[in-house]
Amino acid sequence: MDVRGFTVGPVQENTWIARREGATQALLIDPGDEPERLEQAIAALGVTVEAILITHTHFDHVGAVAPLARTTGAPVYCPAGEVQWLEHIVTFPGFGPFEGYTPEHTVAGGDRLSLAGFEIDVISTPGHSLDHVTYSLADEQAIFSGDVLFQGSVGRTDLPGADHATLMASIATLLDTLPDDTRVIPGHMGTTTLGRERATNPFLRELAAR
């Protein structure tokens, strides 16, 4: 898998373009801001975006969805329980405004998608947001984890719809069902693996004690 990351916007969110090595069809994951820059990257790669996947609808992950859906013509896949927040993006003072968007498709835990040559399992991982999902590409041993799990940290739970115990249960699901060498491709900071976070992430100590 060829994965390119672009850190965009004022809160340094990671947007990802993923494709099979050498393929012309690609996925765009969590386009959060700077649509013109992302459009240039797509053009430079010479790819066609087959789908735009959203892990959750906080503004830093969806701020560029509407313009990129228009320019690429790609359908948008949004967690079913967060459609209203994609249609009416909530921001904080000093951020935005961002244009809302009605997605072509909704996703929920247990769904399987076949897009851009990938088989993608949708895993329900709420806690950071009400209906957050993680996209698992088992053949690639990789997950696009949004804001659930980071290198040495976890998603914040002081926002509306967030809950710490729910988040930890979601992380436990990932740790219990996926191999330790699964690559974690997150919404902020650098990539890591589930095994590395299991062993070193201080926020996961309560899980290790189970």
C-alpha positions in Angstrom: 0.0 0.0 0.0 1.2 3.5 -0.9 0.0 5.9 1.8 0.7 9.6 1.7 0.1 11.9 4.7 -0.6 15.6 4.6 -0.8 17.5 7.9 -3.3 20.3 7.4 -5.1 23.1 9.2 -4.4 25.0 12.5 -4.7 21.9 14.7 -2.3 19.8 12.6 -4.7 17.1 11.4 -3.5 14.2 9.2 -5.3 13.7 5.9 -4.3 10.5 4.1 -4.3 9.4 0.4 -4.0 5.6 0.1 -3.8 3.4 -3.0 -2.4 0.0 -4.0 1.2 0.3 -5.1 1.1 1.8 -8.6 -2.7 2.0 -8.8 -4.6 4.9 -10.2 -7.6 4.6 -7.9 -7.2 6.0 -4.4 -8.9 6.6 -1.1 -9.0 10.0 0.6 -9.3 9.7 4.4 -10.4 12.6 6.7 -9.8 15.7 4.5 -9.7 18.2 7.2 -8.5 21.5 5.7 -6.5 23.1 2.9 -8.5 21.7 0.0 -6.4 23.4 -2.7 -3.2 21.7 -1.3 -4.9 18.4 -1.2 -6.2 18.8 -4.8 -2.7 19.6 -5.9 -1.4 16.4 -4.2 -4.1 14.3 -5.8 -3.2 15.7 -9.2 0.6 15.2 -8.6 0.0 11.6 -7.8 -2.1 11.1 -10.9 -4.8 9.3 -9.1 -8.6 9.3 -9.2 -10.2 9.4 -5.7 -12.8 6.6 -5.6 -14.1 7.4 -2.2 -13.7 9.9 0.7 -13.8 8.1 4.0 -14.6 9.9 7.3 -13.7 8.5 10.7 -15.6 11.1 12.6 -17.0 14.6 12.0 -15.0 17.0 14.2 -14.3 20.1 12.1 -10.5 19.4 11.8 -11.3 16.1 10.0 -14.1 17.2 7.7 -13.4 20.9 6.9 -12.4 20.1 3.3 -14.9 17.4 2.5 -17.4 19.6 0.6 -14.9 21.2 -1.8 -13.0 17.9 -2.4 -16.2 16.0 -3.0 -17.1 18.5 -5.7 -13.7 18.6 -7.4 -13.1 14.8 -7.3 -16.7 13.7 -7.8 -16.0 11.0 -5.2 -18.8 9.7 -2.9 -18.4 10.5 0.8 -18.7 7.7 3.5 -19.7 9.1 6.9 -20.5 7.3 10.2 -24.3 7.0 10.3 -24.6 8.6 13.7 -22.7 11.7 12.8 -24.3 12.7 9.5 -25.9 15.8 11.1 -22.5 17.1 12.2 -21.1 16.7 8.7 -24.1 18.6 7.3 -23.7 21.3 9.9 -20.1 21.4 10.9 -19.6 22.7 14.5 -16.5 24.9 15.0 -15.0 26.9 17.8 -14.1 30.6 17.8 -11.2 31.3 15.5 -11.8 28.3 13.3 -13.8 28.0 10.1 -16.4 28.5 8.9 -16.5 25.3 6.9 -19.1 24.2 4.4 -21.3 21.3 5.4 -22.0 18.3 3.2 -24.6 15.5 2.9 -22.8 12.2 2.4 -23.7 9.8 -0.3 -23.2 6.8 2.0 -23.2 6.0 5.7 -21.2 3.4 7.5 -21.5 1.5 10.7 -19.5 -1.1 12.6 -19.5 -4.5 10.9 -19.8 -3.0 7.4 -17.3 -4.2 4.7 -16.4 -1.9 1.8 -14.7 -2.8 -1.5 -13.1 0.4 -2.7 -10.0 1.3 -4.7 -8.9 -2.3 -4.7 -9.0 -2.6 -0.9 -11.3 -4.7 1.3 -12.1 -2.4 4.2 -13.7 -3.5 7.5 -15.5 -0.8 9.4 -15.0 -1.1 13.2 -17.2 0.9 15.6 -14.8 2.8 17.9 -16.8 5.5 19.8 -15.6 7.4 22.8 -13.8 10.4 21.2 -16.9 11.1 19.3 -20.4 9.7 19.4 -20.1 7.3 16.4 -16.4 7.3 15.5 -15.3 4.5 13.2 -12.0 2.9 12.4 -11.2 1.6 8.9 -9.3 -1.7 8.9 -7.4 -3.0 5.9 -6.6 -6.5 7.0 -4.7 -7.4 3.9 -2.4 -4.5 4.6 -2.4 -5.0 8.4 -3.2 -1.3 8.8 -6.0 0.8 10.3 -7.0 4.4 9.8 -7.8 5.2 13.4 -8.8 8.8 13.3 -8.7 10.2 16.9 -9.0 6.9 18.8 -5.4 6.0 19.4 -2.2 8.0 18.9 1.6 7.4 19.3 1.8 7.6 23.1 -1.6 9.0 23.6 -5.4 8.6 23.1 -8.2 10.7 21.8 -9.5 13.4 24.1 -12.8 12.8 25.9 -13.7 16.3 27.0 -15.8 17.1 24.0 -19.6 16.7 23.5 -20.5 13.0 22.8 -17.1 11.8 24.2 -16.7 9.3 27.1 -13.5 8.0 28.5 -14.7 4.5 29.4 -16.3 4.1 26.0 -13.0 5.2 24.3 -11.0 2.7 26.3 -13.4 -0.1 25.4 -13.0 0.8 21.7 -9.2 0.7 22.0 -9.5 -2.7 23.8 -11.5 -4.0 20.9 -8.7 -3.0 18.5 -6.1 -4.6 20.7 -8.1 -7.8 21.2 -9.1 -8.4 17.6 -6.1 -7.2 15.5 -2.5 -8.3 15.4 0.2 -6.4 17.3 2.0 -5.5 14.1 -1.1 -3.7 12.7 0.1 -0.3 11.6 -1.9 2.5 13.2 -2.4 5.5 10.8 -3.8 8.2 13.0 -5.5 11.5 12.7 -2.7 13.4 14.5 1.0 12.8 15.0 3.0 9.9 13.5 2.2 6.3 12.7 2.7 3.5 15.2 1.6 -0.1 15.7 -0.9 -1.6 18.1 1.9 -3.7 19.7 4.0 -0.6 20.4 1.2 1.2 22.0 0.2 -1.8 24.0 3.7 -2.0 25.4 4.5 1.7 25.8 1.5 3.9 25.8 0.9 5.2 29.4 -2.8 5.7 28.8 -3.3 2.0 28.1 -2.0 0.8 31.5 -5.5 0.2 32.7 -6.1 -2.1 29.8 -2.9 -4.1 30.4 -4.1 -4.7 33.9 -7.2 -6.6 32.7 
